[in-house]
Structure formats: C-alpha cells, structure tokens
Amino acid sequence: MKFKSSLAILSCTAIALSISVPSIAHTQDIDLPSKSTITRTKQLQTNNGRKSTGLVGVWKAIVNQNGMSTDIVCDFRVDGIEDCSYTNSEGTRKSQGTWNYADEKLYFSYEYGDVNYSVQWISQDEFVLRPLTSENGIQAEQRFYRQQQAVQTSQQNGQGDKYGAIAVHNYGSYWGAAWNHSNPEAASNAALKSCFEGSRGKCKTAITFKNGCAALATSFTSYGTGAGVDKLSAELNAAESCPRDSCRVKAVYCND
C-alpha cells in the first residue's frame, strides 16, 4: 500500500504520537466530531456492516517497499477509518484514510487518491492483498496477520499489560497524558507531570486505563473521559460522559 507521510510535532498544541516505550503528551487542540455527531455515529454503527467483514481490528504485514523491509501495522476501525504505521530503517511514518469492503475487494480512499485491492482470505486471522492496478512502489502481494488474538492471549496470562492516564487542569483547558507504563501509578504520575508542565497549575488525574484506549471530551465548563478497547469506543464513551451537548472530543490515546 502506498500512503502519504504525515509529521507530528510534540507540543502543547500538537498531536503526540504513541511509541512503544512509556510516553507522555501535553495538551492537544484537535477538532474531532461533536458529542451529537459521535452519538449519531454510534447509532449507525450497528447498521454499517463493517463488523461482519471480519476486517475490523489490528493487522500486521512485513513487506518490501522501495527496496526496504517495512513493518506495516493497520487498524481497521468500525467507523471506516484506517490508521496505519510504517516502520523501516528510516524511521516510522503514519497515514490515515477510509476503507470499504465488498465482493472480496478492499477500497481505500486518501487525500492523494484511491487505492483498490483484491482480498484472498487464508483464514479468519490471515489474508493476502493484491493491487487491482499496477503502481510503482506497491509490491504484488501483501500478507496480513491479525494482531488482536496475540494481544488478548498475553493479557489473559497477566503479561504485557500496559497502563495509561489522562490528567486535566480546571475543565480540561489543559491536560496531559501518558501511555505504555507498567502500572497505573506510574502512568498517573507521568500524566500529572505533563499536565502541570503545560498549565503551570493544579492538575488531577481524570482517568487511568489498562491496555486499550482512553479519550477526553471538553466544553467551556465541563469535561468527560472514557475508556474502550479501541479509539472509536473510547471517543464515544468520553462524549457520553461529558454532560453538555457542546462537548467535543479533544484527544484520544492508546497503549501499544
């Protein structure tokens, strides 16, 4: 697959990228859907048919792109958003687009255009993508393996659990976040430190979460938080916990 790179800058007003080591992030100010929009998304979620495709979840492939071995990890969300990261010897880049599946074909849409693939299912946890059109830089075959099952197994064994937290100042005018910590106390302390560095005022831990994701929704006079197994469910829960219709989801963080 061929995607457009995006650059993220860590600051009080930028989106922080999660990495595989304990991480923190300062206040972000991103314009995600309002509470009413997210609620409508939830109502439509059961009718969109994406869950029945078997593709919803996290998948990984190791491919050769432009002469380099590249690890691709893609999250196919139930709302039709696809988040992917690409890691090779030059570093990591990320992309986001939308996806649809029909008649054993995957249709991706990005800012730069559309890319379409045929899908050959090997099992419910493995499939092969082949481009429907020839394009330089896209190899003929990409084999993806489901990652969700391995994560569930390690969590059931009590191993590999990771913790995150979100801390807020006032009504969420400033916040800090942390993820990929080995225990909730460490995550909370890191989030509080991040929040204080951004606000220079008193902060409190609004939520801690084990594995999965957590999100923050705010208005001028209130805030809400929510956790979930993925980004969408965390955003929905945060929007529902925020008491005002003017609440908007401002940030979402996930443990790797």
WOCORRA-V365763 format. One record per residue. N is the residue number from 1. RES is the residue in one small letter. SS is DSSP state (2 for helix, 1 for strand, 0 for the rest). PSI is psi in radians with two decimals (999 if undefined). BURIAL is # if it has 9 or more other ideal C-beta (glycine too) atoms within 8 Angstrom, else .. Layout:
BEGIN
n: [N	N]
res: [RES	RES]
ss: [SS	SS]
psi: [PSI	PSI]
burial: [BURIAL	BURIAL]
END
This chain:
BEGIN
n: [1	2	3	4	5	6	7	8	9	10	11	12	13	14	15	16	17	18	19	20	21	22	23	24	25	26	27	28	29	30	31	32	33	34	35	36	37	38	39	40	41	42	43	44	45	46	47	48	49	50	51	52	53	54	55	56	57	58	59	60	61	62	63	64	65	66	67	68	69	70	71	72	73	74	75	76	77	78	79	80	81	82	83	84	85	86	87	88	89	90	91	92	93	94	95	96	97	98	99	100	101	102	103	104	105	106	107	108	109	110	111	112	113	114	115	116	117	118	119	120	121	122	123	124	125	126	127	128	129	130	131	132	133	134	135	136	137	138	139	140	141	142	143	144	145	146	147	148	149	150	151	152	153	154	155	156	157	158	159	160	161	162	163	164	165	166	167	168	169	170	171	172	173	174	175	176	177	178	179	180	181	182	183	184	185	186	187	188	189	190	191	192	193	194	195	196	197	198	199	200	201	202	203	204	205	206	207	208	209	210	211	212	213	214	215	216	217	218	219	220	221	222	223	224	225	226	227	228	229	230	231	232	233	234	235	236	237	238	239	240	241	242	243	244	245	246	247	248	249	250	251	252	253	254	255	256]
res: [m	k	f	k	s	s	l	a	i	l	s	c	t	a	i	a	l	s	i	s	v	p	s	i	a	h	t	q	d	i	d	l	p	s	k	s	t	i	t	r	t	k	q	l	q	t	n	n	g	r	k	s	t	g	l	v	g	v	w	k	a	i	v	n	q	n	g	m	s	t	d	i	v	c	d	f	r	v	d	g	i	e	d	c	s	y	t	n	s	e	g	t	r	k	s	q	g	t	w	n	y	a	d	e	k	l	y	f	s	y	e	y	g	d	v	n	y	s	v	q	w	i	s	q	d	e	f	v	l	r	p	l	t	s	e	n	g	i	q	a	e	q	r	f	y	r	q	q	q	a	v	q	t	s	q	q	n	g	q	g	d	k	y	g	a	i	a	v	h	n	y	g	s	y	w	g	a	a	w	n	h	s	n	p	e	a	a	s	n	a	a	l	k	s	c	f	e	g	s	r	g	k	c	k	t	a	i	t	f	k	n	g	c	a	a	l	a	t	s	f	t	s	y	g	t	g	a	g	v	d	k	l	s	a	e	l	n	a	a	e	s	c	p	r	d	s	c	r	v	k	a	v	y	c	n	d]
ss: [0	0	0	0	0	1	0	0	0	0	0	0	0	0	0	0	0	0	0	0	0	0	1	1	1	0	0	0	0	0	0	0	0	1	2	2	2	2	2	2	2	2	2	2	2	0	0	0	0	0	2	2	2	0	0	0	1	1	1	1	1	1	1	1	1	0	0	1	1	1	1	1	1	1	1	1	0	0	0	0	1	1	1	1	1	1	1	1	0	0	1	1	1	1	1	1	1	1	1	1	1	1	0	0	1	1	1	1	1	1	0	0	1	1	1	1	1	1	1	1	1	1	1	0	0	1	1	1	1	1	1	0	0	0	0	0	0	0	0	0	0	1	1	1	1	1	0	2	2	2	2	2	2	2	2	2	0	0	0	0	0	0	1	1	1	1	1	1	1	0	0	0	0	1	1	1	1	1	1	1	1	0	0	2	2	2	2	2	2	2	2	2	2	2	2	2	2	2	2	0	0	0	0	1	1	1	1	1	1	1	0	0	1	1	1	1	1	1	0	0	0	0	1	1	1	1	1	1	0	0	2	2	2	2	2	2	2	2	2	2	2	0	0	0	0	0	0	1	1	1	1	1	1	1	0	0]
psi: [2.60	2.16	2.83	2.28	2.62	2.53	2.28	2.33	2.20	2.03	-3.08	-0.24	0.44	2.80	2.30	2.32	2.35	2.53	3.08	0.05	2.84	2.29	2.74	2.79	2.54	-3.06	2.36	2.65	1.47	2.62	1.46	2.98	2.61	2.96	-0.75	-0.65	-0.76	-0.65	-0.73	-0.64	-0.72	-0.69	-0.59	-0.29	-0.70	-0.24	-0.07	-0.21	-0.02	-0.59	-0.63	-0.22	-0.38	0.02	-0.35	2.20	-2.96	2.31	2.65	2.49	2.63	2.02	2.97	1.94	2.14	0.68	0.10	2.48	2.21	2.25	2.16	2.22	2.10	2.36	1.89	1.84	2.69	-0.34	0.09	0.06	2.45	2.06	2.21	2.57	2.58	2.07	2.19	-2.90	-0.29	-0.15	-2.75	2.36	2.82	2.71	2.80	2.43	-2.88	2.73	2.62	2.63	2.31	2.42	0.78	0.63	2.45	2.27	2.04	2.48	2.25	3.03	-0.63	-0.16	-2.95	2.57	2.29	2.50	2.65	2.63	2.20	1.97	2.18	-0.74	-3.12	-0.23	0.28	2.35	2.83	2.30	2.40	2.25	2.43	-0.36	2.56	2.30	2.36	2.42	-0.22	2.04	2.81	-0.51	2.37	2.10	2.10	2.49	2.42	2.36	-0.36	-0.72	-0.71	-0.68	-0.75	-0.69	-0.78	-0.60	-0.64	-0.53	0.01	0.30	2.61	0.18	2.41	2.61	2.54	2.99	2.70	2.25	2.53	2.72	2.27	-2.20	0.55	0.33	-0.54	2.64	2.86	2.74	2.73	2.66	2.93	0.55	2.76	-0.25	2.78	-0.54	-0.78	-0.69	-0.77	-0.79	-0.70	-0.69	-0.72	-0.74	-0.75	-0.75	-0.77	-0.69	-0.52	-0.62	-0.44	0.56	-3.12	2.32	2.76	2.64	2.11	-0.55	2.49	2.61	2.53	2.13	-2.91	-2.62	2.85	2.62	2.79	2.27	2.45	2.74	-2.94	-0.45	0.14	2.94	2.87	2.66	2.78	2.60	2.79	2.99	-0.31	3.12	-0.78	-0.82	-0.63	-0.75	-0.77	-0.78	-0.64	-0.75	-0.69	-0.50	-0.24	2.19	-0.15	2.57	-0.39	-0.03	2.46	2.50	2.16	-0.48	2.66	2.40	2.57	2.50	2.46	999]
burial: [#	.	#	.	.	.	.	#	.	.	.	.	.	#	.	#	.	#	.	.	.	#	#	#	#	#	#	#	.	.	.	.	.	#	#	.	.	#	#	.	#	.	.	.	#	.	.	#	.	#	.	.	.	.	#	#	#	#	#	#	#	.	#	.	#	.	.	#	.	#	#	#	#	#	#	#	#	#	#	#	#	#	#	#	#	#	.	#	.	.	.	.	#	#	#	.	#	.	#	.	#	.	.	.	#	#	#	#	.	#	.	.	.	.	#	#	#	#	#	.	#	.	.	.	.	#	#	#	#	#	#	.	.	.	.	.	.	#	.	.	.	#	#	#	#	#	#	.	.	.	#	.	.	#	#	.	.	.	.	.	#	#	#	#	#	#	#	#	#	.	#	#	.	#	#	#	#	#	#	#	#	.	.	#	.	#	#	#	.	#	#	#	#	#	#	#	#	#	#	.	.	.	#	.	#	#	#	#	#	#	.	#	#	#	#	#	#	#	#	.	.	#	#	#	#	#	#	#	.	#	#	#	#	#	#	#	#	#	#	#	#	#	.	#	.	.	#	#	#	#	#	#	#	#	#	.]
END
